[in-house]
Amino acid sequence: MLIVRDNQLVGIHVAEPHPYWPWSRVRNYHTIMAMIGRGELRIKPLISHIVPYIEAPALYDLMMSSSQGWMSILFKWD
């Protein structure tokens, strides 16, 4: 079960599937990856910064100082 409130995502899962609740971390992972692969879940709008890894300290400072200006950050390792 996923509940989205404002910009919070709350999830509930169990370690192992159960007949009454078949979702597990592994199944959630595979489901999300399949949805992304089929284009049903667009993640690009959720990424606010793509920066070289050497800029990590500055971005961590930004995250700690304010909730404004970032959504999620991807670090480039090339």
N, C-alpha and C positions, 0 to 999 in steps of 0.2 A: 504494500500500500504506500503510495506517495501522496503527500499533502503539500501543496504549494501555497504559502502565505506571503504576500508582498514579495520579498526577495529571499525568503527562507525556504529550503527544501527539507522536509522531514520524511525520513524513510523508516520503515519497519521491515526487518527481515529475520530469518532464523538461520542458524548455521547449517542445518540439514533439512531437506524438504520433508514435509509432513503431509499425509493424505488430505487434511483439511486446509493446509496452507503450504502449497508446493514451492513457494518462492524462497530461494537461498541466495547467498552472495554470488555463487557461480552462475545460477540461472539468471539473476538480475544482470550480471555482467554480459552474458551472452545475448540476452534480450536487448539491452541498450546498444551493444555493438552492432547487432543485426539491424536495429532501427536506424542507426546512423548510416550504415552501409546502404540501406534502401532509400535513404533520403527522407525518412519519416520524422527524424529528429534532427533539427538543424542546430549545431553547436557553435557555428561561427559567430552569431550575434552575442553569444555569451562570453566571448574572448575580447577583453578590452586592451590587452597589451601582449605583444610578441617581441621579446627583447633578447639580446645576447645574455648568456648566463653571468657575465661579469657585471651586469647591471643589477643583479639580484639584491645586493645590500640596499641600494636606493629604492627598489620596489618594495622590499620588506619595510623600510622606513615609511613609505607612503601608506602601506596597508595598516601599519600600527598607528599612524597619526590621524587617519581619517577613513571613513567609509565611503567617501566621495572620490570619484576619479578612477576607480578600478572595479572590475567585475570578476575577471579571472585572468591569470597571467600564465603564458607559456614561455619557457626559456628555450632559446635556440642553442644547440650544443655544437654547431658546425664552425 
